[in-house]
């Protein structure tokens, strides 16, 4: 991870935390296919409706249902014990709990009346898959004046690109011919906008030597240049970037997880990890409720999920938003501070280990600590 000014860089390696790998980049379609396969191979009852949600009805609870009766779904709904979902194909579903896991433009969130807070970054991300002339198993990220560019390995000679820039430049990059796009892409990942950071072992004068103490670098720890892109391997897609956070995650019979509850800037690749954390916590809370015979749609139970996940998500969102703002300004003293932060993360081993642990989700951020990944 480095800055276009060339003043500093940070290199994370799995061996920093005694692991074989730091993480994986998985294509969305591969993840979907794997999840679907897991569902199809289990014995619990499930039905997949290839339809869209058009409306949702939630009624307040009234009288309780008699233990020895077998009321219909309609009766349970009118008593407030089920939610009713109407689908675009004309069918209706009834459920004790509706989990809104339907992304940043969540229809469930809209129909349930959850309010959100947030803002647009006035930035777009251009996303595509590219091919190299050699294998790549390293993730690279460079902070440029208009936003970060990331090169994320997906196996063999292929990587995904996530390049943040202003909307006009994103539109131009999407429409330009492939050769020109590959050219400016390599320019942005190499000498474009500024020099490479100088490796300490190069013999150059190091203004941040006080960070290192007695630490020394091996040749393998020197700054390396990303592998060159030789051609596009997919179409280019453009997405607007914003921060959005639901004021509440739960109400009676409805709960939000993932991007439906919170969307963040992609500069650290933490959006999906936050969603995984939501899913893990919610499943545990539901299991605990079932174990004691609780109604899994009751807000009092679901509030336990919100109490655990909302603070953790807010802290990570604040960190990512702070980084977006800090790296959107080209100002001499701030550039020096950014370089100092890179050097601190590179040479202070406990700090580096903590950053890796926070970024991988093994530890929860207690405060808005620096996250340079």
VEXDREN-2710 file (C-alpha; in Angstrom, 1 decimal):
% VEXDREN-2710
k/r/px/py/pz
1/UNK/0.0/0.0/0.0
2/UNK/1.6/3.3/-1.0
3/UNK/1.0/7.0/-1.7
4/UNK/1.5/8.7/-5.1
5/UNK/3.8/11.2/-3.4
6/UNK/6.4/8.4/-3.0
7/UNK/7.0/9.3/0.6
8/UNK/6.1/6.0/2.2
9/UNK/4.6/2.6/1.8
10/UNK/3.5/-0.4/3.9
11/UNK/3.8/-4.0/3.1
12/UNK/1.8/-6.7/4.8
13/UNK/2.8/-10.3/4.7
14/UNK/1.1/-13.4/6.1
15/UNK/4.2/-14.2/8.0
16/UNK/3.8/-11.0/10.0
17/UNK/1.0/-12.8/11.9
18/UNK/2.3/-16.4/11.4
19/UNK/-0.2/-17.4/8.8
20/UNK/-0.1/-18.9/5.4
21/UNK/-2.4/-16.3/3.8
22/UNK/-3.9/-12.9/4.8
23/UNK/-7.1/-13.3/3.0
24/UNK/-8.9/-14.2/-0.3
25/UNK/-10.6/-12.3/-3.0
26/UNK/-13.6/-14.3/-4.2
27/UNK/-15.7/-13.4/-7.2
28/UNK/-19.4/-12.7/-6.4
29/UNK/-20.7/-15.3/-8.8
30/UNK/-18.4/-17.9/-7.2
31/UNK/-19.6/-17.0/-3.7
32/UNK/-23.3/-17.2/-4.8
33/UNK/-22.8/-20.5/-6.5
34/UNK/-21.1/-22.0/-3.4
35/UNK/-23.8/-20.7/-1.1
36/UNK/-26.6/-22.0/-3.3
37/UNK/-24.9/-25.4/-3.5
38/UNK/-24.7/-25.5/0.3
39/UNK/-28.4/-24.7/0.6
40/UNK/-29.3/-27.4/-2.0
41/UNK/-27.3/-30.0/-0.2
42/UNK/-29.0/-29.6/3.2
43/UNK/-32.2/-31.2/4.3
44/UNK/-34.0/-28.2/5.9
45/UNK/-37.0/-26.9/4.1
46/UNK/-36.4/-24.1/1.7
47/UNK/-38.0/-22.6/-1.4
48/UNK/-36.4/-20.3/-3.8
49/UNK/-38.7/-17.8/-5.5
50/UNK/-37.4/-16.2/-8.7
51/UNK/-39.5/-13.1/-8.0
52/UNK/-39.2/-9.6/-6.5
53/UNK/-40.7/-8.2/-3.3
54/UNK/-43.5/-5.7/-4.1
55/UNK/-45.0/-5.1/-0.7
56/UNK/-44.7/-6.1/3.0
57/UNK/-47.3/-5.9/5.7
58/UNK/-46.6/-6.0/9.5
59/UNK/-49.4/-5.9/12.0
60/UNK/-49.1/-5.2/15.8
61/UNK/-49.5/-8.2/18.1
62/UNK/-52.9/-8.7/19.6
63/UNK/-54.2/-11.7/21.5
64/UNK/-52.0/-14.8/21.8
65/UNK/-52.7/-18.0/19.9
66/UNK/-54.0/-20.9/21.8
67/UNK/-51.5/-23.7/22.3
68/UNK/-53.8/-26.5/21.2
69/UNK/-54.9/-24.8/18.1
70/UNK/-53.4/-25.0/14.6
71/UNK/-54.1/-21.5/13.2
72/UNK/-53.5/-20.7/9.6
73/UNK/-50.8/-18.4/8.4
74/UNK/-53.4/-15.8/7.7
75/UNK/-54.7/-16.0/11.2
76/UNK/-51.2/-15.7/12.6
77/UNK/-50.6/-12.7/10.4
78/UNK/-53.7/-10.9/11.6
79/UNK/-52.6/-11.6/15.2
80/UNK/-49.3/-10.0/14.5
81/UNK/-47.3/-13.2/14.7
82/UNK/-46.1/-13.3/11.1
83/UNK/-45.0/-10.8/8.4
84/UNK/-46.7/-11.0/5.0
85/UNK/-44.7/-10.5/1.8
86/UNK/-46.3/-10.0/-1.5
87/UNK/-44.2/-11.0/-4.6
88/UNK/-44.3/-9.7/-8.1
89/UNK/-45.6/-13.1/-9.4
90/UNK/-48.8/-12.7/-7.4
91/UNK/-47.9/-15.1/-4.5
92/UNK/-47.6/-14.2/-0.9
93/UNK/-45.2/-15.5/1.8
94/UNK/-45.6/-15.5/5.6
95/UNK/-42.6/-15.5/7.9
96/UNK/-41.7/-15.0/11.6
97/UNK/-38.7/-13.0/10.6
98/UNK/-37.8/-11.1/7.4
99/UNK/-34.0/-10.6/6.9
100/UNK/-33.2/-7.7/4.6
101/UNK/-30.0/-8.9/3.0
102/UNK/-30.8/-7.2/-0.3
103/UNK/-28.0/-4.7/-0.7
104/UNK/-27.5/-0.9/-0.6
105/UNK/-30.8/-0.2/-2.4
106/UNK/-32.7/-2.5/0.0
107/UNK/-36.4/-3.0/-0.8
108/UNK/-37.0/-4.5/2.6
109/UNK/-35.4/-1.5/4.3
110/UNK/-37.6/0.8/2.2
111/UNK/-40.9/-1.1/2.9
112/UNK/-40.2/-1.5/6.6
113/UNK/-39.6/2.3/6.9
114/UNK/-36.1/2.3/8.2
115/UNK/-34.5/5.7/8.0
116/UNK/-30.8/6.1/6.8
117/UNK/-28.0/8.7/7.3
118/UNK/-25.2/9.2/4.8
119/UNK/-23.8/11.1/1.9
120/UNK/-22.3/10.7/-1.5
121/UNK/-18.6/10.8/-2.0
122/UNK/-18.9/12.4/-5.5
123/UNK/-16.7/9.6/-6.7
124/UNK/-17.3/6.6/-8.9
125/UNK/-15.5/3.3/-8.9
126/UNK/-14.6/1.6/-12.2
127/UNK/-14.4/-2.1/-11.7
128/UNK/-13.0/-4.8/-14.1
129/UNK/-10.9/-7.9/-14.3
130/UNK/-7.5/-7.8/-16.0
131/UNK/-4.9/-10.2/-17.1
132/UNK/-1.1/-10.1/-16.3
133/UNK/1.8/-11.8/-18.0
134/UNK/2.6/-13.6/-14.8
135/UNK/0.8/-14.9/-11.7
136/UNK/-0.2/-12.5/-9.0
137/UNK/-1.0/-13.5/-5.4
138/UNK/-0.5/-10.0/-3.9
139/UNK/-3.1/-7.2/-3.3
140/UNK/-1.8/-3.8/-4.3
141/UNK/-3.3/-0.4/-3.5
142/UNK/-2.0/3.0/-4.4
143/UNK/-3.6/6.3/-3.2
144/UNK/-3.8/8.7/-6.1
145/UNK/-5.0/12.4/-6.0
146/UNK/-8.6/11.5/-7.1
147/UNK/-8.9/8.3/-5.1
148/UNK/-7.3/4.9/-4.5
149/UNK/-6.6/2.2/-7.2
150/UNK/-6.5/-1.4/-6.0
151/UNK/-5.3/-4.5/-7.8
152/UNK/-6.8/-7.6/-6.2
153/UNK/-5.6/-11.1/-7.1
154/UNK/-8.3/-13.7/-8.0
155/UNK/-6.0/-16.5/-9.1
156/UNK/-3.4/-17.4/-11.8
157/UNK/-2.7/-14.4/-14.0
158/UNK/-5.9/-12.5/-13.2
159/UNK/-6.7/-9.6/-10.9
160/UNK/-9.7/-7.4/-10.2
161/UNK/-9.3/-3.6/-10.5
162/UNK/-11.2/-1.2/-8.3
163/UNK/-10.3/2.4/-9.3
164/UNK/-11.8/5.4/-7.6
165/UNK/-12.0/8.7/-9.5
166/UNK/-14.4/11.5/-10.2
167/UNK/-17.5/10.7/-12.2
168/UNK/-16.4/12.3/-15.5
169/UNK/-13.1/10.5/-15.6
170/UNK/-14.8/7.2/-14.7
171/UNK/-17.2/7.8/-17.7
172/UNK/-14.2/8.5/-20.0
173/UNK/-12.3/5.4/-18.8
174/UNK/-15.3/3.2/-19.4
175/UNK/-15.8/4.4/-23.0
176/UNK/-12.1/4.6/-24.1
177/UNK/-10.7/1.7/-26.2
178/UNK/-9.1/-1.2/-24.5
179/UNK/-5.5/-0.4/-25.4
180/UNK/-5.7/3.2/-24.1
181/UNK/-7.4/2.0/-20.9
182/UNK/-4.7/-0.6/-20.2
183/UNK/-2.0/2.1/-20.9
184/UNK/-3.4/4.6/-18.3
185/UNK/-4.1/1.7/-15.9
186/UNK/-0.4/0.7/-15.9
187/UNK/0.5/4.4/-15.7
188/UNK/-1.6/4.7/-12.5
189/UNK/-0.1/1.6/-11.0
190/UNK/3.5/2.6/-11.8
191/UNK/5.2/6.0/-12.2
192/UNK/2.0/8.0/-13.0
193/UNK/1.3/11.0/-10.7
194/UNK/4.5/10.6/-8.8
195/UNK/7.6/8.5/-8.0
196/UNK/7.9/5.1/-6.4
197/UNK/8.6/5.1/-2.7
198/UNK/12.3/4.6/-2.0
199/UNK/13.2/1.5/-0.2
200/UNK/15.2/2.0/2.9
201/UNK/17.8/-0.5/1.7
202/UNK/18.5/1.7/-1.3
203/UNK/20.9/3.8/0.7
204/UNK/18.7/6.9/0.5
205/UNK/18.4/9.4/3.3
206/UNK/15.4/8.4/5.5
207/UNK/13.6/11.2/7.2
208/UNK/11.5/8.6/9.2
209/UNK/14.4/6.5/10.5
210/UNK/13.2/7.2/14.0
211/UNK/10.3/4.9/13.3
212/UNK/12.5/1.9/12.7
213/UNK/14.7/1.8/15.7
214/UNK/16.9/-1.2/15.2
215/UNK/14.6/-2.8/12.6
216/UNK/16.3/-3.7/9.3
217/UNK/14.7/-4.7/6.0
218/UNK/15.6/-7.7/3.9
219/UNK/15.6/-7.4/0.1
220/UNK/12.2/-9.1/0.0
221/UNK/10.8/-6.3/2.1
222/UNK/11.7/-3.6/-0.4
223/UNK/9.1/-1.8/-2.4
224/UNK/7.9/-3.8/-5.3
225/UNK/6.1/-2.7/-8.5
226/UNK/2.7/-4.3/-9.3
227/UNK/2.7/-6.8/-12.3
228/UNK/1.9/-5.1/-15.6
229/UNK/-1.6/-5.4/-17.0
230/UNK/-1.5/-6.9/-20.5
231/UNK/-5.2/-6.9/-21.4
232/UNK/-8.8/-6.6/-20.1
233/UNK/-10.6/-9.8/-19.2
234/UNK/-14.1/-8.4/-18.6
235/UNK/-16.2/-5.4/-19.3
236/UNK/-15.7/-2.2/-17.3
237/UNK/-18.5/-1.3/-14.8
238/UNK/-18.9/2.0/-13.0
239/UNK/-20.6/2.4/-9.6
240/UNK/-21.2/5.6/-7.6
241/UNK/-19.7/5.6/-4.1
242/UNK/-21.5/6.7/-0.9
243/UNK/-21.7/6.2/2.8
244/UNK/-25.1/5.1/4.1
245/UNK/-26.1/3.8/7.5
246/UNK/-29.5/2.7/8.8
247/UNK/-30.5/4.5/11.9
248/UNK/-31.9/1.2/13.3
249/UNK/-31.2/-2.4/12.2
250/UNK/-34.3/-4.0/13.7
251/UNK/-38.0/-3.6/14.2
252/UNK/-40.6/-6.3/15.0
253/UNK/-40.2/-9.1/12.5
254/UNK/-37.6/-7.3/10.3
255/UNK/-33.8/-7.1/10.6
256/UNK/-31.2/-5.6/8.2
257/UNK/-27.8/-7.1/7.6
258/UNK/-24.9/-6.3/5.2
259/UNK/-25.2/-3.4/2.7
260/UNK/-28.9/-3.1/3.5
261/UNK/-27.8/-1.8/6.9
262/UNK/-24.6/-0.1/5.9
263/UNK/-22.6/0.8/2.8
264/UNK/-19.0/2.0/3.0
265/UNK/-16.2/3.2/0.7
266/UNK/-14.4/0.3/-0.9
267/UNK/-10.9/1.6/-0.2
268/UNK/-10.2/-1.1/2.4
269/UNK/-12.4/-3.9/1.1
270/UNK/-14.3/-4.1/4.4
271/UNK/-17.9/-3.9/3.2
272/UNK/-18.3/-7.7/2.7
273/UNK/-16.4/-8.4/5.9
274/UNK/-18.9/-6.3/7.8
275/UNK/-21.7/-8.2/6.2
276/UNK/-20.2/-11.5/7.2
277/UNK/-19.9/-10.2/10.8
278/UNK/-23.6/-9.3/10.7
279/UNK/-24.7/-12.7/9.4
280/UNK/-22.6/-14.5/11.9
281/UNK/-23.9/-12.5/14.9
282/UNK/-27.5/-12.7/13.7
283/UNK/-27.4/-16.5/13.2
284/UNK/-26.0/-16.9/16.7
285/UNK/-28.7/-14.6/18.3
286/UNK/-31.5/-16.5/16.4
287/UNK/-30.1/-19.9/17.6
288/UNK/-30.0/-18.7/21.2
289/UNK/-33.6/-17.5/20.9
290/UNK/-34.7/-20.8/19.5
291/UNK/-32.9/-22.7/22.2
292/UNK/-35.0/-20.9/24.9
293/UNK/-38.3/-21.0/22.9
294/UNK/-38.3/-17.3/22.1
295/UNK/-40.2/-15.7/19.1
296/UNK/-37.3/-15.0/16.7
297/UNK/-39.2/-12.1/15.2
298/UNK/-39.5/-10.2/18.5
299/UNK/-37.7/-6.9/18.6
300/UNK/-36.4/-7.5/22.1
301/UNK/-34.4/-10.5/20.8
302/UNK/-33.2/-8.8/17.6
303/UNK/-32.0/-5.8/19.6
304/UNK/-29.2/-8.0/21.0
305/UNK/-27.9/-8.3/17.4
306/UNK/-28.2/-4.6/16.9
307/UNK/-26.4/-3.8/20.2
308/UNK/-23.5/-6.0/19.1
309/UNK/-23.1/-5.1/15.5
310/UNK/-24.1/-1.4/15.3
311/UNK/-21.2/0.0/17.4
312/UNK/-18.6/-2.2/15.6
313/UNK/-19.9/-1.1/12.2
314/UNK/-20.0/2.6/13.1
315/UNK/-16.4/2.5/14.2
316/UNK/-15.2/0.9/11.0
317/UNK/-17.3/3.2/8.9
318/UNK/-15.8/6.2/10.7
319/UNK/-12.3/4.9/10.1
320/UNK/-12.9/4.3/6.4
321/UNK/-14.6/7.7/6.0
322/UNK/-11.7/9.4/7.7
323/UNK/-9.2/7.7/5.3
324/UNK/-11.3/8.7/2.3
325/UNK/-11.1/12.3/3.4
326/UNK/-7.5/12.2/4.5
327/UNK/-6.4/10.8/1.1
328/UNK/-8.5/13.2/-0.9
329/UNK/-6.3/16.2/-0.1
330/UNK/-3.0/17.1/-1.7
331/UNK/-1.4/19.3/1.0
332/UNK/2.3/19.2/1.9
333/UNK/2.1/18.8/5.8
334/UNK/-0.7/16.3/5.4
335/UNK/1.4/14.4/2.9
336/UNK/4.2/14.1/5.4
337/UNK/1.8/12.9/8.1
338/UNK/0.4/10.2/5.7
339/UNK/3.9/9.1/5.0
340/UNK/4.6/8.9/8.7
341/UNK/1.6/6.8/9.1
342/UNK/2.7/4.4/6.3
343/UNK/6.2/4.1/7.9
344/UNK/4.6/3.5/11.4
345/UNK/2.5/0.7/10.0
346/UNK/5.6/-0.7/8.2
347/UNK/8.1/-0.7/11.0
348/UNK/6.2/-0.9/14.2
349/UNK/5.5/-4.6/14.4
350/UNK/2.8/-4.6/17.1
351/UNK/0.9/-1.9/15.2
352/UNK/1.2/-3.9/12.0
353/UNK/-0.1/-7.0/13.7
354/UNK/-3.0/-5.1/15.1
355/UNK/-3.9/-3.6/11.8
356/UNK/-3.9/-7.0/10.1
357/UNK/-6.1/-8.4/13.0
358/UNK/-8.6/-5.6/12.7
359/UNK/-8.8/-5.7/8.9
360/UNK/-9.3/-9.5/8.9
361/UNK/-12.1/-9.2/11.5
362/UNK/-10.3/-11.2/14.2
363/UNK/-10.4/-8.2/16.5
364/UNK/-13.0/-5.5/16.8
365/UNK/-11.8/-1.9/16.6
366/UNK/-12.1/-0.4/20.1
367/UNK/-11.4/3.1/18.8
368/UNK/-11.0/4.7/15.3
369/UNK/-7.4/3.3/15.0
370/UNK/-5.5/3.7/11.7
371/UNK/-6.1/1.1/9.1
372/UNK/-3.8/1.2/6.1
373/UNK/-5.2/-1.6/3.9
END
